[in-house]
Amino acid sequence: MLNKIKVKRQNIQSKSIPSKAYVNELNNLLLIDIKKELPEILFITTYPARECGIATYSQDLIKALNNKFKDCFKITICPLESNNEQHVYTDSIKYILNTDHPNGFSNLANKINTNINLQMVLIQHEFGLFKNNESDLKQFLKVVQKPVIIVFHTVLPRPNPSLEANVQEIVQEAHSIIVMTNSAADLLVKDYGVAVDKITIIQHGTHLVPHSDKEELKIKYKLTGKKILSTFGLLSSGKSIETTLDALPEIVKKNKDVIFLIIGKTHPSVVKEEGEKYRLMLQAKIEDLQLQEHVHFINHFLPLPNLLEYLQLTDIYLFTSKDPNQAVSGTFSYAISCGCPIISTPIPHVCEVLKNDVGIIIDFDNPKQLAKKTNILLLNEQLRKNMGSNGLHKIAPTAWENAAIAHAMLFEKIGEENFSLRYKIPKVNLDHIKKLTTPFGMIQFSNINQPDIDSGYTLDDNARAMVAMCQQYELTKDEENLKYIQIYFDFIKYCLQPDGYFLNYVDEEYLFTAQNYTTNLEDSNGRAIWALGYLNSIGAILPDDLAKDADVTMQRALLKVLEIHSTRAMAFIIKGIYYYNIKKASKQNISTITKLTNRLVQMYTHEAEKEWTWFESYLTYGNSILPEAMLCAWLVTGKLIYKEIAKTSFDFLLSEIFVENKIRVISNKGWLNKENKLAPSPIGGEQPIDVAYTILALSKFAIVFENEQYLQKMEIAFNWFLGNNHLYQIIYNPCTGGCYDGLEDNYVNLNQGAESTVSYLMARLTLEKSLKREKRNIPIKI
């Protein structure tokens, strides 16, 4: 860089450019080079090691942003301190703002203005953080020359003139305002006159939780056989824990085995002002009410994993805040995300969330009401389960990953041209795949992330699972993968009947169900042959016995494939034989592929028109397999017509499902018909399997046609799993390694079944293989 500037300096001097112009030229050169660095976002906030809710909130948000996005921006942190509140930080800290320092705000503003890479500032605002320095804050906002985002953690209703003017001045200088509830947004508009378009609602984030077995956790924490009530957070009188203590005698009468856990140390600010006065009062009340056996204090600021385990073992979470103006509660949100049924007082956040059997709302300071509602729930396990499940679905959009997406989209909107978002590809996580797999095979469905053995097994899922695990084994050569390949292969053989056809449905007792005889199983047969073909294609790296068995089984499975006429089944068979032919080329393979492909050509010729270059008069599910099969047929036979139809039909499909830098696969709520092609398609009904099949096809087309656009579309399609969809919510759960079952119009189906989870894994591994090929610029097997 210095040499570059030196050359530029010589060029400028040789042309006798005036000194002012010379300086400008030099500055521009510096600016160009500096701008190559990542855009910087400064967070002004309390931050750990300080123990407070906003500090934890900011740490969780920043971690989620860094985990979710790659090479998009750089977050720097400026902790808020005072003369009485100073800390040593473990994270890298660039600035510190001591709000009591006379020049603290102005010095920080100067540093912000002179940092050419810094594009915006985000301030976590709570009135208590600036209670003696609001005028300094407002002056700071006027001086700072970068866009400022203010996050209001509290919005008070019915403000007096002074408060109203104060908030309005802050809002006026801010570029954008974030609040966490609809009610807070309404207050800003109605009570403070803030413009709607200046407000963004991003709900308080929650952690993705693995949802471990409740009874096993109770054993771990020595609470076996107990019904657990809990509350957590930094203790202060505002939490009104005494309300629960006053209710407990009535609860204990009907529930002798109840334990109330009070989780959390006293708030540091409270300790400084009054010591442990509040905790001592609670302890005295416990003794007066003779509740020593039923109340346990956990007087620690717990590490997050331990806290989430305590919440998961909780039977009912009690939130008894007595502050009607508390806009939002992170503790309440975390409890719901852990599947806790909730009983709560009516703060605004609670009133928005606890609707439609998600929880129970009680009045402030009402122990009798709390006791009655708690007893009802404790004596009805199914009601608790239903309420917990409803809460999980309600709170799912608030996962920190989704909060990160919402913040990043706002950053991108505010940022300069060099600010663009790129999702980080998650590491491969096989936890849920393994959890779904028994020694017999892969279980079909899950309730959230708990496998539902009552749903039994299917050939479809085990065939796809074998393909995915073969992909994983190709990339890693991890011998543990072979165990799972063998399980899925054995299941496929179990479903292969003496007549050469496969059955699909097997119950939990390993018996074939009646559904096999009332359902068309041709597609299942096609998927099994695809899986067997793929297994054979990697025979060179498999143990000899497995490779030989795969070959024998494939030959049995191919005996009657020409009797199958389902469009997609034929496509899967073509694909399977294509892979089989890689290992064992034969005239018979080529002949079978040709006969099946010619049927697809005939269908295409019959249906294709200028504006509809497709095989059928509709687009339904698994569409990408058809052009991919045509391309596989060309790779084997060299018949040019196959290649031409493959590309024309695939490009037509892509034109229908890629819109505005997103993929939106055909909805199962309404297929796309030739006759009403221009009619708006339904929102939702998007399945992970269709996205995965599209990615598999794009990979093959990218290699054959050496077309960069296919690679770009692969990344766009994969980002659908990561949040680039119409809801901007994650479909893949990095905590469990599972994938949600579908994207609907206004929610995500949180069940993580075999089809969706395996589909994600296939897409993830296909993308990795393509990226490795692109990076090394070497051919790989297609």
N, C-alpha and C positions, 0 to 999 in steps of 0.2 A: 504493500500500500504506500509506504514512504517513497519507494522508487517511482511509483506511478505519479505521486504528487510532485516529485522532483522534476520528472519529465514535463509535466504540465506547467510547472513554474518556468522552466526554460522556454517552452513554447510561447507562453504568455509574454515573457520579457523580450523575446526576439521580435515579437510583433509590436512592441512598444505600447502595449495596452495600458491605459491609465491605472494607477495603483488601486483605486476603488473597484474598478472592474476586475482587476487582478484578484483582489480579496474575494469578490463575489464568485469568481470562477473557482477559486480554491475552495471556498466554502461549499459550493455546489458539488464539487468532486468529493469532498469529505461527506457531504450529506448522502450522496448516492451510495457510497460504500457503507456508511453507518446504517442506512436503511435496509441493507441486506440482513442485518440482525433481526431477530424475532421482535415483533411488536410487544411492548411492555405494558402491563396493566398493574397499577399500584393499588393494593388493598390497604386502606386505613381502617384499623379494627383492633379490638382487644385480641390477644392471641396467646395460646399456651406458651410458657408455663403458667400464665394467669388462669385461675380457675373461675370461669364464668360461662354462662350459656352462649354468649355471642362469640367468645374465643373458640369454643368447641365447634360451634356452627361454622365459623370461618375456616377453621382447620379442615373440617370435613368437606366443605365446598371446594376449597383449593385442591385438596387431594383428589376429589372427583374430577375436577377440570383437568388436572395433570394426567390422570389415568385415562381419561376419555379421549383426549385430543393429542395429536402428534405434530410437533414442529409448526404450531399455529401462533403461539403467543408465549410470553414469559411473564409469570406472575411474581411480583415482588411484594414484600410485606412491610408495612409500617405500623408496628404496634402502638396502641394508645397507652400512655402512661401518665402518671401524676407524681407529685413529690412524695406521696404516701403509697404509691403503687408502682413498684419497679421490679423487673424480673430479669433472669438470665434465660436466653432462648436457645433451644437446640437447633431450630431451623435457621437457615441463612436469612439474616435480616439486613436490609439495605438502609432503612431509615428508622428512626424512633421519634414519635411526637409526644413530648411531655406537655400536656395541655396547661400545666401551671407555669411553664417557662415563658417569660415575657415576650420573647421573640420566636417561640416554638413554631407557631403557625406560619409566620412570614418567612422564616428560614426554610421551612419545608416547601412552601409555595415557590420559592426561588429555585430550589433544587428540581422541582417538578418541571418548571418552565424551561430550564436549561438542559433537561434530559431529552435529546432529540428523538430517542427511540420510544419514549413513554407516550402512549397514545390516549390513555384514559385513566381516570381515577375512580375507584369504588369506595364509598364510605359506609361502614356499618353504623347506623345512627340509633342511639338510644338516649333519651333525654338525660338520664343519669350520668352518661359519659361526658356530657358537655354542660352540665348544669351551672357551672361557674364560668363557662367560656363560650356561650352561644354567640356573643358579639364577635369574638375572635374567629369562630367558625364561619360566620357569615362574611367577614372581611376576607378570610382565606378563600372562600368560594368566588368572591368577586375578582381576586387577584390571579387565581389559577387560570392558565390559558389553555388548558386541556379539558375535554368533555368530562363532566363529573356525574357519576351515578350515585344516588343516595338510596340506601336500603333502610326504610323505616321499620324498625322492629316493634314500635308502638305508635298507634295513632289514636289519640284521645278524642272521645266524642264531646260535643257541646263545649268547644273551647272558649275561654274568656278572650276578650279582645287582644290581650298581650300575647297569649299562646297562638292565637290564630295568625296574628301579624308575623310572629317569629317563624312559624312553619311556612307561611307564604313567601317570606324572604328567602328561606332556604330553598324552597321549590323553584323559585324564580331563577336562581343562579344555577340550578342543576339541569343537566341535559336530559336526564331520565330519572324516574322514581320507581323503585321496586317495593312492593308490599307482598305479604304472604297470604292474605285472605281477601275474599270478595268484599267482606264487610269493611275492611280497612280501606280498600279502594273506594267504596261508596262514601265513607266518611271524608276522604280527601276531596272528593268531588262535591258533596253536598254541604259539608261543614267548613271546608277551607277554600272552595272555589278552584280546585286544581283541574286543569284540562284533562279529559279522559285519555287523550292520545299521548300524554306524558307518563302515564302509569302502566307498569307491567306487573302482572300478578305471577309470582313464582312461589309455590308453596314451600314451606319448610321441608328440607330434605330428610329422608329416612334411610336407614341402612338396609341393604339386602341381607336377608337372614336365611341360614340353611334349614331352619325349622326342624331342629333335632327332636327326638322323642322326649316328650314331657316327663314320663316316668323315669327314664334313664338319667335325665338331668336332676330330678329330685333325689335319686340315689347318690349321684355325684356330690350334691350339696347337703347330704344327710337330712333330707326332708321327706323321706319315703313315708307314704301313707297320710300326708298332710294336705289339706286344702290351703292353697297359698293366696293370700291377698298381698299386694305390694304397692308401693309408691316409691319414686326415686327423684333425685335432684339435690341441688345444694339447699340445705335446710334454712328456712326463714319463717317468720310468723305468717307471711302471706300464703304459705302452702296450707295452712289450717289443718294440720295433721291431727289436731285434737278432735276435729269433727269425727274422724274415723275411730279414735280411741273411745269417744263417748258412745259410738254406735256398737262397739265390739261386744259389750256384755250381752246385748240382745242377739248378736250374731252367734256368740259362743253357746248360748242356750240351745240352739238348733244344730250347731256344727262344732262339736267338741274338739274336732281335729284341725281347727283353723289356726293358721299362723299368719300374722301381719308383719311383713318385712318393710322396714323403713330404711331405704338404701340411699346413702349419701352423707357426706360430711356437712357441717354447718358452713354457710356461705362465708368466704373470707372477709368480706366487707362487714357482715354481721358480727363476726368474731372480733373485729377491730373496734366496733362501736359498743358492743354489749357482752362480748365473750360468749359463753355457752348457755346464756340465760334461757333461751328458747328450748334447747334440748333438755336442760335440767327440769324445766316445767313439764315437758312431755314425760320424762322419767318419773317424776313425782305423781303425775296423773295415772300412769300405768300401775304404780304401787297402790294408789288409793283405790283403783278399780280392780285390783288383784288380777292383773292381766299379764303377769310376768312370764307365764308359760306360753302366752299367745302373741307376744310382740318381740321381735328381734331387731335390734339396730345393727346395720352394717355401716359402720362409721368410716367409710373410705370414699375417695373419688375413684371409682372402679375403672380399670382398663375396659375398653369397649367390649372385647369378646366376653368377659365375665358378666358385664352388665346385660348384654343381649341374652346370655344364658339364663340369668335370673329372671328376665322378662319372659322368656320362653317357657319356663317352668311355672310361671304365675297363672293361677286359675282366674283371678279377676284383678284388674288394675284399677286403683282408686285415685282419682284426681280431684282434689277438694279445694283448689285455690279459691280464695275469697275475694279476689280482685276482679270485678266485673269488666274492667278495662284492659285486662291482660289480653293483648291481641292474639298471641300465638304461644304455643307451648311445644318445645322440642321433646320434652319427656312424654307428653301425651302421644305425639306422633310416633316416637320410637316404640311405645307400648303396643300401639295398633299394628305396627309393622312386624311385631313378634307374634301376632295372632292372639293377643290378649283381648277378651271381652272387657269393655270399659264402663265404669260408672263415674260420672263426672259432673261437676258444677258447670253452669252455662256461660263460660267465657265465649267470645265471638268465634274463635277457632273451633271449639267443640260444637257449637250450634250448627256450623256448616258441615261438619264431618259426621256427627252421630245422627244420621237420618236413615230411615228404611232398615231398621233392625241392625244397625251397626253398633249401637251401644245404648246406654240409659243415661238420661240427664236428670239430675236432682237439683233442688234449690240450694242456695248458699246456706251454710251454717245450719244444716238440717240432719242431725244424727239419726232421728227416727226414720226419716225417709231413706237414708243411706242403709240403715240396718234392714229395713223391709226389702229393698231392691237387691241387696247383697244376698239375703237368704233365699230369695226366689231363684237367683242365678246359681248359687252354690248347690241347691237341691235339684237342679235340672241340667245335667251334663250335656244333653243334646242341644239345649238352648245356648249354652256357652260355646259349643263347637260352631253352631250356626252363626252366632254373633262374631266370633273370632274370624271365621271364613269371610263373612261379609265385610268386616273391617279390613282384611288383607286386600280384597279386591278394591275397596274404596281408596285405600292409601297407596296402592301400587304406583300410580303416576308420580308420587312424590319421592321416589327413590333418588338418592343423591345423583345417580347417573342421569336421570331425567332433569333434575335441577341443574346439573352442569350443562346439559344441552340447551336448556332455556336461557341460562346466563350467556353461554357462548354465542347463541344466535343474536342476543342483544348486543354483545360486544362486536360481532361482525357487522351489524347494522350501523353501529356508531363509528366503527374503525375506518381507517383509511384504505386505499386500494390494495395495499400489501397485506391486508388482514383477511385471511380466508381460512375456513375450517377444514381440517382433515382428521378423520377418526383414526384412533390408534387400534390396530388389530389385536384383540385379546389373545393371551396365551391359550394353548389348547388345554382344556380341562375335561378329563374323562370321568370325573366323579359321578355325574348323574348317569352316564352310560353304564358304568359299572354297577351303580345302585339299582338300575332297571333290570340288570342281567342276573338271572338265577343259573344254576348249573344246567338247567334245561333249555333256556333261551331268554329272549328279551320280552319283558312284560309290556303289554300294549299301552295302558293308560296310567296316568298319575293324578292324584288329588293334590294340587299344587305341586310339590316336589316329592311327595310320598307315593311310591309305586303302588298301584291298585291291583293286587294279585287276582281279585275277582274278575278283572277284565280279561284275563287269560293272555294268550299269545297269538301272533299272526305270522304267517310266512312273509307277508309284505315287510313287516318291521325287521324281521331277522335277516331277510335278504339285503335290505338297505344297510343294516348294521354291519353285515359282513363286508360289503363294499367299503364302508367308512373305515372299518378296522384294518382292512387290507391297505387302504390309502395311508393310514397312520403307520402301519408296519413298514411300508415302502420308504416313508420319510425318516423313521427313527430306528428301524431294525431292533426295536425293543421286543425281546422274546416274550414278555408278558402279554403283548398283543396277540400272540399265537394262541394263547388260552381262550381268548374271546372269539377269535376267528374259528377255532375248533367248535366252540359251543354253537355259534350261529350256523356253521356248516352242518353239524349234526342235526340241528333243528330242520334245516332244509331237506336233508335226507329223510328225516322222520315224516315230512309232509309229502314226499315223493311216493306215489302209489304204484303198485305192480303194473298198471296199465300205461304208465309213463306220464300221467298227469299229477299235478300237485293239488293238495287241499290247503286251505288257508287258515282256518280258524281252529284253535286248540284251547280248551278250557284249563283252569288251574289244576285239574286232575290229570292233565295230559291226554284228554279225550277229544276227538274231533267232534265239533258241535254240529247241530242240525243246520246252522247257517251255511255250511259248505254245500248243501244240497238245494238251497233256495237262492243262491247268489251266483252271478256270472264270475267265474274265477280265472278267466283268460288273462286279465291284466296281472293277477298274482303269479300265474305261470310265467308270464313274460319277465316279471321282475326277478323271479328265481333264476331264470336262465341268464339274465344280465349279471346277477351276482356270481353265478357259477363260472361264467365266462371271465369275469374280472379276477376271480380267484385263480383260475388257470393261467391267466396272463402273467401273474407274478410267481409262477411255479418254480422258476429258477432260484428264488430266494426262500422257498418254503421247505420244510422237512420233506424228505423223499416220500414217506408214507402218505402225508397229507396231499402232496402234489399228485401222486398216483390215484388216490381216492377221488380227488377233484376231477381228474380226467375221466375216470370210469363213470362217475355220477353225471357229468356233463353229457356223455354219450347216451346214457339212459334217458336223460331229460330231453334230448333232441329228437327222439324217435317219432313223435307225432306233432311237431311244431307246425307243419304245413296245414294241419287241420284247424289251426287257430286263425281267426279273422278279425278280432278286435283291433282297431287302429293302433292304439297305444301298446297293446300286447305285442303286435308284430314289430313295432319300433323297438321295444325292449329286447325282443329276441334277436333282431338284427344287431343291436349293440352288443348283446352277449356273445353272439357268434363272432362278431368283429374282434372282440377281446380274445376269445378262444383261438381264433385264427392266428393271432400274434405268436402264440406258443406252438400251435399245431396246425399249420396251413394245410389245406386240402381242397381238392376240387369239390367235394361234397359240401364243405362250408361255403364256398363261393356260390355253388348252385342254390343252396338254401337261401342265402342272403339275396341273390338275384331274384328268385321267385317272390319272396316276401316284399322286396323293395319295388318290384314291378307293380304289385298291388297298390302300394302307396302312390306310385306314379300315376296309375290309372285313376285313383281317387282325386289326386291333384289336378289332373287334366280335366276331369269332369266338373270340378268346383271352381277352379281358378278363373278370375276375371281381372280386368285392369286394376280395379281398386280392392280386390280381394284375392290375393295370391296365397291360397291356403288349401288344405286337403279336405276340409269339411266346410259345411255352411255355417259353422259356429266355432268359437274358441271356448274351450272348457278348462279342464284341469291338465296338468302335465304337458302343456303344449310344446315346450322346448324339445321334448324327446323326439318329436317327429322330424324336424329338420336335422337334428343331431344324428338320427338314425340314417337319414339320407346321406349325410356327409361320411358316416362310417362305411356305408355301402360303396361310395365312390373310392374311399381309401383302399378298400379290398379289391374292387372290380375294375376301377379306372374308367367306368362309364361316365362320360362327361355330363349326360343329362341328369344324373344323380347329384352331381356337384352344383349344377345350375339351379335345380329345384331347391336344394338345400339352402343355398345362399338367398335366393329370392324369397322363399317362405320364411326363413329366419329373420331377414331384414324387415319383412312385413310384420311379423310378430313383435319385433323390438319396437317398431314404430307405434304399436298400440299400447305397449306397457311401459315405455320410458317417456316420461313427461317432466319437463322442468327440473332436470338433474335428479330425478327420483325414479325408482321403479314402482309400478303399481300393477301387480299381476292381476289377471282376470278374477273377478269376485265370484265366489261360489254362491253368492246371493242372486246372481243373474248372469248367465253366460252371455258372451258378445255374439250376436247373430249377424249374418250378412245383411239381412233385410233391414235391421234397425241399427246399423253400424254407427250412425251419427247420434243416436240417443245417448243421453248421459248414463254412464255405468254406475251401479250402486257403490256407495262408499263402504269399505270394510269387506269382510269375507275373504281376506288375503291369507293364504296359507304358506308357512315356511317352506313346504316341500316344493311349491311352484317357484319360489325364489331360488332354491337350491338347484333345481333342474335347469333353470335359466343360466346359472353360474357355470354348471358343468358344461352346458352347450357352448357358452361364450368362450370358455377356455379352449375347447377344441377348435372353434372357428378362428380364434385369435392365432393359434399356431398354424393352421392350414393357410389362412389368407394373409397372415402377417399384418394384421390391421390393428393399429393402435386404438381405434375406437372401441373395438371389442374388449380390449383390456380395461379401458376406462369404464365401460359399462359393467364389467365385472366388479370393479371397486364400488361403483354406485349401487349395484344390486346388493353387494355384501353389506354396505352401510345401512340397508333396510333393517338388518338384524340389530344394528348398533344404535338406531334412532332416527335415521334419515327416512322417515315415512310420514304419512299424513298426520299422525298424532305426535310426532317427535318424541316417541317413547321407545325404550329398549325392548326388543323382542328376545334377545339372548340374555340370560341371567349369568353373569360372570361369577357370582358367588356359588351357585350350585353346579354350574356347568350344563344346566338344562336350558331348553329353548321353549318359550311360551307357545301355546298351541295355535294362536291366530291373532290377527290384527282386525278388530271390528271397527264399526263406524265411530264409536266414542270410548272404547275401552280395549284393553288387551286381555285375552283369555290366559289366565295365569297358570293353568295346568300345564305341566311339562312332560308330555307323553313321549313315547318312543319315536313316532313319525317326525315330530318337530325337532326333537333333540338330535336325532341322527341326521336329519336334513341340514341342520346348522353345521354339524361336524363335517359332513361331506363338502359343504360350501367352503368352510374354513380351510380344510386341507387342500381343496382344489385351488383356492386363491394362493395359498402358501407355495404350492408347486409352481404355479404360474409366475409368481413374483421371483422365485428362485431362478426360473428359466430366463426371465427378463433381465435379472441382475447379471447372470453369467453369460447371457446371450448364447446358450447352447441348446440343442434340441433335446426334448424329453419325449417319453412315450405318450402318445395321444389316444 
